[in-house]
Amino acid sequence: MSASIPPERVEQVIELDDRVSVEMAGEHDRVLRALEERLDVEVSLRGNMLTLTGPEARVRAGAEVVDQLAGLVRGGHPISPATVETVADAVDGAESVGPILDDVVWRNGQLAVTPRTPGQKRYVDAVRANTITFGIGPAGTGKTYLAVAIATAALMRREVARIILTRPAVEAGERLGFLPGDLAAKVDPYLRPLFDALYDMLEAERVEALFERGQVEVAPLAFMRGRSLNDSFIILDEAQNTTPEQMKMFLTRLGYGSRMIVNGDTTQIDLPTAQKSGLVSVIDVLEGVEDISFVRLDRRDVVRHRLVQRIVDAYGAAEHPPGSRP
């Protein structure tokens, strides 16, 4: 312990390999700053010597994070502020980060989509192991993005013949006729997050070709009625805004050779107050049924700006104050 460090604080110096120290600094010291913010310790890097200063427990946890980051670099993984979040969350949960970041869901050129939290890894594993997977969690937990990545990989491997993207157009009451344009134009505002993820996965020309060949289809949930969906990967987004009847209708569209992902956030239901959410009711009906999995994500799985995590926490506290029943 340095003589200049107050007794309640400790200092730990870690020697890094040349390659690790370069990656750890990153562009404009962004990784170091991310370490400071996430770990709540002081971080400095002089040459190959990284120094952590702060409360003993935080410094000890920080040293473990640095060790896992160094292991990733030695294994060929570039690191970034987002990697710091992933590693720190894994350390908090006493899990190894290697199996998380080594699980490449989809790769296209420089893009490699992987889970970034233990919860996201459980979600990906559940989708692979089950015919129907429900992803339930707040905004920013990667449900939609990972679902589209998994579906795109399945389509490119010819495990399915098409991807079907759908969601309830609750704001329009599922009555889209009064909106201008053709069906694609009418549903575009509702399916934009799914479109954005798809265009992240593939070049625009390939996406357009898939649409033209009917290998990617988009439709509001109301248009699913009466269909049997075979050899398809079907993603239902914003499922909290389905009614129980719509949820039953959707799930019973499942055809041979098909898989389904149903994503939603039970804290953001836009249905009329008296209307029960189909996502809420389906948990009671189907949880425990073979070949159906429910994966719950939470604030620890939020991979957007750290402020999103704080917003989720704040709303959770406001909706469930101390002493209230969740």
Secondary structure, DSSP 8 states (H G I E B T S, - for coil): --TTS-TTEEEEEEE--HHHHHHHH-GGGHHHHHHHHHHTSEEEEETTEEEEEEEHHHHHHHHHHHHHHHHHHHTT----HHHHHHHHHHHHTT--SHHHHT--SEEETTEEE---SHHHHHHHHHHHH-SEEEEE--TTSSHHHHHHHHHHHHHHTTSSSEEEEEE--GGGTT--TTSSSSHHHHHHHHHHHHHHHHHHHS-HHHHHHHHHTTSEEEEEGGGGTT--B-SEEEEE-SGGGS-HHHHHHHHTTB-TT-EEEEEE-TT---S-TTS--HHHHHHHHHTT-TTEEEEE--GGG--S-HHHHHHHHHHHHHHS-TTS--
